[in-house]
Amino acid sequence: MTTVLVTGATGYLGSAAARSLRASGHRVVGTARTPAAAEKLAAAGVHPVAATLEQPTSLVAALSTVDAVVHAAFGSGDGAAAAETAGVRAMLTAIGDRPFLYTSGIGVVGETGECQVGEDAPVRPPAWMGWRRELELATLAAGHGLVLRPALVYGRAGGLVLTGLIRAALQSGAARYVAPGTNEWPNVHVDDVGDLAARALDAAPGTVLHAVAGESTPRRVAEAIGRLIGRPEATTGVPPDRAPGMVPFADWLGTRQRVAAPHAHRLGWTPAGRPLEWEVERGSYRYLLAEPR
């Protein structure tokens, strides 16, 4: 039985990875910031260990009893990039020849235009994603590293971008998108990301994997949100120069990305999640309608 350390195991992506790893027969150790988080992990069948990105030595100590690492933790606040950089580099130095999966993001790819690109294509990360690209390169250069790039992740009523858009629509009474909103927007269900993270440990070192299952557009997603909140007629496209402050994540929503995942599919990965628009309109996100506003 392989023992896998999952950082961020109580988070959105980390918990999905932990579920899939356990379903595949692995023993899972998960990092926990608090006693409450440790209790949550133990209840899910994950062995908790106290460790955080802000304390790299705690992450290194957590490596002592594991065979591989799935890094899915994300920092928060102004020091997030620095904390994650320090934590990842410390683990890469200490892990030796054991597999290390770094969870990046499809944003690193940058604008693709009309051509669909796979995992081996050159990337053009925006300036604000530069630090993440540096961690990708450090992981791949380590000789035992792998990189996972999830697209827009949805499902199980989570995902920072999608829940932000829905809550903003509920607050304003209208779903908004950055006009014209027809740019391709790759996406993937969170359970499918977890499945690929578990399969990634069987990939050759140096492999990059795109977790991409579907392709939508910001306009179509906004229209689904409009139907969810019962205000489809109020769905509105906002000109790019007015979008910041009116549309959450406006800078990213205007990016055009056409992304393929040939390496992921070679691992036998077959995404099974419901389509993004269905999940928004009819699935787990309906619980957000009951939140106080």
HELIX and SHEET records of a PDB file:
HELIX    1   1 TYR A   12  ALA A   23  1                                  12    
HELIX    2   2 PRO A   35  ALA A   43  1                                   9    
HELIX    3   3 PRO A   56  ALA A   62  1                                   7    
HELIX    4   4 LEU A   63  THR A   65  5                                   3    
HELIX    5   5 ALA A   80  ALA A   94  1                                  15    
HELIX    6   6 ILE A  106  VAL A  109  5                                   4    
HELIX    7   7 ALA A  127  MET A  129  5                                   3    
HELIX    8   8 GLY A  130  ALA A  141  1                                  12    
HELIX    9   9 LEU A  160  SER A  172  1                                  13    
HELIX   10  10 VAL A  190  ALA A  200  1                                  11    
HELIX   11  11 PRO A  218  LEU A  228  1                                  11    
HELIX   12  12 PRO A  232  ALA A  234  5                                   3    
HELIX   13  13 ALA A  250  LEU A  253  1                                   4    
HELIX   14  14 PRO A  262  ARG A  266  1                                   5    
HELIX   15  15 LEU A  276  ARG A  282  1                                   7    
HELIX   16  16 SER A  284  ALA A  290  5                                   7    
SHEET    1   A 7 HIS A  47  ALA A  50  0                                        
SHEET    2   A 7 ARG A  27  ALA A  32  1                                        
SHEET    3   A 7 THR A   3  THR A   7  1                                        
SHEET    4   A 7 ALA A  68  HIS A  71  1                                        
SHEET    5   A 7 PHE A 100  THR A 103  1                                        
SHEET    6   A 7 GLY A 145  PRO A 150  1                                        
SHEET    7   A 7 VAL A 208  ALA A 211  1                                        
SHEET    1   B 3 LEU A 152  TYR A 154  0                                        
SHEET    2   B 3 TRP A 185  HIS A 189  1                                        
SHEET    3   B 3 GLY A 214  SER A 216 -1                                        
SHEET    1   C 2 ARG A 176  VAL A 178  0                                        
SHEET    2   C 2 THR A 236  VAL A 238  1                                        
END                                                                             
